[in-house]
């Protein structure tokens, strides 16, 4: 999703996108720039997140992935959200 209002998807598009991700048999997570889990499909929840995903961060879920590694990844991805 983009931060530019002219390219922002409608809520219906976003819902359809999330429904499609939920159907994916592979683990899928959407994270914000801080690494907090915004969405996790059933496969991801079953694999490593658990039912309580609220306020979970990627660096907590994958301890081998350090905060500095996360920050480098975010910097490489640029400023779009």
C-alpha positions as CSV (number, residue, x, y, z in Angstrom):
1,X,0.0,0.0,0.0
2,X,1.2,3.5,-0.8
3,X,1.2,6.6,1.4
4,X,0.2,8.7,-1.6
5,X,-3.6,9.3,-1.5
6,X,-3.8,9.2,-5.3
7,X,-2.7,5.6,-5.4
8,X,-4.2,4.4,-2.1
9,X,-6.4,1.3,-2.5
10,X,-10.0,1.3,-1.5
11,X,-11.0,-0.5,1.7
12,X,-12.7,-3.1,-0.4
13,X,-9.5,-3.7,-2.4
14,X,-7.5,-4.0,0.9
15,X,-10.1,-6.5,2.3
16,X,-9.8,-8.6,-0.9
17,X,-6.0,-8.5,-0.7
18,X,-6.1,-9.7,2.9
19,X,-8.6,-12.4,2.0
20,X,-6.3,-13.6,-0.7
21,X,-3.3,-13.7,1.7
22,X,-5.4,-15.7,4.2
23,X,-6.0,-18.3,1.5
24,X,-2.3,-18.8,0.8
25,X,-1.2,-22.1,2.3
26,X,2.3,-20.6,3.0
27,X,3.0,-18.4,6.0
28,X,2.4,-14.7,5.2
29,X,2.9,-11.7,7.5
30,X,2.5,-8.0,6.9
31,X,4.6,-5.8,9.1
32,X,4.8,-2.1,9.7
33,X,8.1,-0.2,9.5
34,X,8.8,-1.0,13.2
35,X,8.4,-4.7,12.6
36,X,5.1,-5.0,14.4
37,X,2.8,-7.7,12.9
38,X,-0.2,-6.1,11.2
39,X,-1.5,-9.3,9.6
40,X,-0.7,-12.9,9.7
41,X,-2.5,-15.6,7.8
42,X,-3.4,-19.0,9.5
43,X,-0.2,-20.7,8.3
44,X,1.9,-18.0,9.9
45,X,-0.1,-18.0,13.1
46,X,0.2,-21.8,13.3
47,X,3.9,-21.8,12.5
48,X,5.4,-19.2,14.8
49,X,3.2,-16.4,15.9
50,X,0.5,-18.1,18.0
51,X,-3.0,-16.8,18.5
52,X,-1.9,-13.7,20.4
53,X,-0.2,-11.6,17.7
54,X,-1.1,-8.2,19.0
55,X,1.9,-6.1,19.8
56,X,4.2,-8.8,18.5
57,X,7.4,-7.7,16.7
58,X,9.3,-9.6,14.1
59,X,12.5,-9.4,16.1
60,X,10.6,-11.1,19.0
61,X,9.2,-13.8,16.8
62,X,12.5,-14.5,15.1
63,X,15.2,-13.8,17.7
64,X,18.0,-14.5,15.2
65,X,16.8,-11.5,13.2
66,X,18.3,-8.6,15.2
67,X,16.9,-5.1,15.4
68,X,19.9,-3.8,13.5
69,X,19.1,-6.3,10.7
70,X,15.5,-5.1,10.6
71,X,16.6,-1.5,10.4
72,X,18.9,-2.3,7.5
73,X,16.1,-4.0,5.7
74,X,13.7,-1.1,6.2
75,X,16.4,1.4,5.0
76,X,16.8,-0.7,1.8
77,X,13.1,-0.7,1.2
78,X,12.9,3.1,1.1
79,X,10.3,5.4,2.6
80,X,7.2,4.1,0.9
81,X,4.6,2.3,3.1
